Amino acid sequence: MSGPTSADAAAAAAGAAGKVYRIGTRSSQLAMIQTNIVRSALLARHPDATFEITAMKTMGDKDKVTALHSFGAKSLWTMELETLLLDGEVDLIVHSLKDMPTQLPAGCAIGSILEREDPRDALVMKAGSPHRTLADLPPGSTVGTSSVRRGAQILARHPHLRLANVRGNIDTRLRKLDDPEGPYECIILAAAGLLRIGSHHRITAYLSAPTMLHAVGQGAIGIEIRDGDADVAALVAPLSHAPTMTCCLAERQLMRTLEGGCSVPIGVETKFLEADPAGTGEGDRVHVRASVSSVDGTRCVEVEDTFSLNDGGAPRAEEVGRLVAQRMLERGAGVLLEEIQKSKDAEAEAETAAAGEPAVEQ
Ligand SMILES: NCc1[nH]cc(CCC(=O)O)c1CC(=O)O
């Protein structure tokens, strides 16, 4: 993704005055907060333009979904908004990058990736729980998560714990957690969501490598635009945060290469390492740690390395993601992915029969 030139930016700034831009978003609390972050940033740059918000419930927000896999589970959060985008009903969409499929529909593109909030997962204990860590929990305690990635990593280190699905938006999940009649002793949520909705006080502990690698794109906000819409591209490009963009493009390419589109236990941790200002000759680098686990957590392929970026921009970031994925495949990740695909196919069949709920959480 090449940044706009200053001439482009100036043209866009001049061109935006008096215009009305429509921003599409989900209507959840977190989605609205993230959309307002984007709207404020745009308004600060273009005080003479108008930015309207079109909020909707997507299929993923609704509790029951019939035959979900026929749509590809991953697009449940984005598909209807993308239809509005392609129809010209909205001009840009604000998403949690984590919820954006790695393959966007034809005609759609990522216009910007904003600076990442804390990408780690967070452990949240039930209100009043005396426990502070997963290791503290008595055998058989129930951890609420619908994410196969989180579940696999928990079972790998804490096979004495039990997993149970918990669905809904963040506040719904917190409510289900605190229900005295409820089954959960704790739940795992993205720290970013809790921080953004102002619920940092609910974070009992941050989870990170080697215990828990986070989801691809977690904690970052992505802006989706129409491919080739130069006006909107120039409008949103300055909102991008280059280090976040590098890390997230690498993570997304890793996932794409592994073809782990939806509900596959791929965990990552990516750190942008800025060039040493003392001038050791080393340019910017990126440190990547990534894993694929079996769903029960008993097997895992992990790769960790540091890569030079050499000012290679988006193509280099994606090359790094591809390299890490290839190393993972060389070390046997393909077998794990195949197994997971098989069990997902079987699950999808059962779900069609039962018109069950989606398991799309990353
Ligand atoms: N589909 C759920 C979702 N999508 C984005 C976030 C949190 C914010 C983020 O990861 O950027 C969450 C909730 C969660 O995983 O706890």
The ligand as an SDF file (V2000), in Angstrom:
LIG
                    3D

 16 16  0  0  0  0  0  0  0  0999 V2000
  -15.3130  -10.7310   16.9570 N   0  0  0  0  0  0  0  0  0  0  0  0
  -15.1030  -10.2520   18.2220 C   0  0  0  0  0  0  0  0  0  0  0  0
  -14.1630   -9.1070   18.3520 C   0  0  0  0  0  0  0  0  0  0  0  0
  -13.6830   -8.4140   17.3020 N   0  0  0  0  0  0  0  0  0  0  0  0
  -12.8050   -7.4570   17.7690 C   0  0  0  0  0  0  0  0  0  0  0  0
  -12.7800   -7.5780   19.1420 C   0  0  0  0  0  0  0  0  0  0  0  0
  -11.9690   -6.7860   20.0830 C   0  0  0  0  0  0  0  0  0  0  0  0
  -11.1280   -5.7080   19.5140 C   0  0  0  0  0  0  0  0  0  0  0  0
   -9.9890   -6.1650   18.6730 C   0  0  0  0  0  0  0  0  0  0  0  0
   -9.5010   -7.2920   18.7850 O   0  0  0  0  0  0  0  0  0  0  0  0
   -9.5280   -5.3490   17.8770 O   0  0  0  0  0  0  0  0  0  0  0  0
  -13.6420   -8.5930   19.5210 C   0  0  0  0  0  0  0  0  0  0  0  0
  -13.9630   -9.0580   20.8730 C   0  0  0  0  0  0  0  0  0  0  0  0
  -12.9370   -9.9500   21.4870 C   0  0  0  0  0  0  0  0  0  0  0  0
  -12.2930  -10.7340   20.7930 O   0  0  0  0  0  0  0  0  0  0  0  0
  -12.7670   -9.8980   22.7080 O   0  0  0  0  0  0  0  0  0  0  0  0
  1  2  1  0
  2  3  1  0
  3  4  1  0
  3 12  2  0
  4  5  1  0
  5  6  2  0
  6  7  1  0
  6 12  1  0
  7  8  1  0
  8  9  1  0
  9 10  2  0
  9 11  1  0
 12 13  1  0
 13 14  1  0
 14 15  2  0
 14 16  1  0
M  END
$$$$
